[in-house]
Amino acid sequence: QVQLVESGGGLVQAGGSLRLSCEASGRTFSYYNMAWFRQAPGKEREFEAAINWSGRSTVYADSVNGRFTISRDYAKNTVYLQMNSLKPEDTAVYYCAARTGDTVLPTRPASYDYWGQGTQVTVSS
């Protein structure tokens, strides 16, 4: 099993930036494909970005492509989500997720096995 703890959320003005972190503990970090999802009040959890176990492959939702960047640091067992040009509609709880590493980077929440507790991001207009 792997345990995930997110941090880095907060309040930011539109156009600003935040970097979210997700530290993993437990089984070897490099075994897992990692992803970020978000969930706004009254809405379903939606996919934002994913990175494969080797770090060589990434995928993004259309809504954040070009603004958000996912990366991972194996020495720190941490995956990051750099969020730039933030908009009020980016306001949500952001969740880190993991699944056993393979060639697939799914975008459905049900495809991921482990989840963090979430971190709130609020973007003011």
QUINORVEN-V435945 format. One record per backbone hydrogen bond with DSSP energy under -1.0 kcal/mol. CO is the residue of the C=O (numbers start at 1). NH is the residue of the N-H. E is the energy in kcal/mol with one decimal. If there is no record, write none. Layout:
co->CO nh->NH e->E
co->CO nh->NH e->E
This chain:
co->1 nh->27 e->-2.3
co->3 nh->25 e->-2.2
co->5 nh->23 e->-2.5
co->7 nh->21 e->-2.8
co->10 nh->122 e->-2.8
co->12 nh->124 e->-2.4
co->13 nh->16 e->-2.3
co->16 nh->86 e->-2.3
co->18 nh->83 e->-3.3
co->20 nh->81 e->-2.1
co->21 nh->7 e->-2.2
co->22 nh->79 e->-2.2
co->23 nh->5 e->-1.9
co->25 nh->3 e->-3.2
co->28 nh->31 e->-1.9
co->29 nh->32 e->-1.8
co->31 nh->101 e->-4.2
co->33 nh->99 e->-2.2
co->34 nh->51 e->-2.9
co->35 nh->97 e->-2.4
co->36 nh->48 e->-2.5
co->36 nh->49 e->-1.6
co->37 nh->95 e->-2.8
co->38 nh->46 e->-3.2
co->39 nh->93 e->-2.3
co->40 nh->43 e->-2.3
co->46 nh->38 e->-2.3
co->48 nh->61 e->-2.6
co->49 nh->36 e->-2.9
co->50 nh->59 e->-1.9
co->51 nh->34 e->-2.5
co->52 nh->55 e->-1.0
co->57 nh->52 e->-2.5
co->59 nh->50 e->-2.2
co->61 nh->64 e->-1.4
co->61 nh->65 e->-1.4
co->64 nh->67 e->-2.5
co->64 nh->68 e->-2.4
co->67 nh->84 e->-1.9
co->69 nh->82 e->-2.9
co->71 nh->80 e->-3.0
co->73 nh->78 e->-2.0
co->77 nh->24 e->-3.2
co->78 nh->73 e->-3.2
co->79 nh->22 e->-1.7
co->80 nh->71 e->-1.6
co->81 nh->20 e->-2.6
co->82 nh->69 e->-2.3
co->83 nh->18 e->-2.1
co->86 nh->15 e->-3.3
co->87 nh->90 e->-2.2
co->88 nh->91 e->-1.8
co->92 nh->121 e->-2.7
co->93 nh->39 e->-2.3
co->94 nh->119 e->-1.9
co->95 nh->37 e->-2.7
co->96 nh->116 e->-2.1
co->97 nh->35 e->-2.3
co->98 nh->113 e->-1.8
co->98 nh->114 e->-1.9
co->99 nh->33 e->-2.7
co->108 nh->111 e->-1.7
co->109 nh->112 e->-1.9
co->114 nh->98 e->-2.0
co->119 nh->94 e->-3.0
co->121 nh->92 e->-2.0
co->122 nh->12 e->-2.6
co->124 nh->14 e->-2.4
